[in-house]
Amino acid sequence: MDQLSLADLTDGLEDIRRSPADDGRLCLIVRRPEIDAREVLGQATLDTAAGLIGDNWRVKFSSATPNGEPDRRGQVTVTNWRGMLHIAGSEERVPLAGDQLYVDLDLSYENLPAGTRLSIGTAVLEVTDKPHRGCAKFKQRFGSDALRFVNGGEGLLLRLRGINTRVVQSGQVQVGDPVGVRRPAYT
């Protein structure tokens, strides 16, 4: 598939900005059982200790922790469905981004500051302060313009590469579940 130019990517911002600020929806669940492998799921279990059950997050080395154990601040990544669909060009390519949950929700810094809680199904996630940025694999899969698009300017403010969250209440999630938003009291 052809990769979109920066101009073509920017043309999609109007639709992406229409993502709801509240009352979102879970559109896609992807489990990564091993590096570069993807399993699209209809439902999943989120766990406070393990993240998305069956995902490889728990076994990944992290340079962000003193002992190299996984960083709970990045336990589950959540990405804007409209943004990734635009970047990927098709629903089949969206899972290549490597995130676990894809939601129709405004993930911008302004809308979801760190500490915001997201209720999905019977699980609750908390937005962390750990940035989520595009990397070399993202560039390889979607192009250098896509990497610039998500890591700079409007794409960065909208968090089009997604957000890092941690599970604060274990539970079940299912595609189609509403996403409730509870912002911290200090915002």
Secondary structure, 3 states (H helix, E strand, C coil): CCCCCHHHHHHCHHHHHCCCCCCEEEEEEEECCCCCCCEEECEEEEECCCEECCCHHHHCCCCCCCCCCCCHHHCEEEEEHHHHHHHHCCCCCHHHHCCCEEEECCCCCCCCCCCCEEEECCEEEEECCCCCCCCHHHHHHHCHHHHHHHHCHHHHHCCCCCEEEEEEECEEEECCCEEEEECCCCC
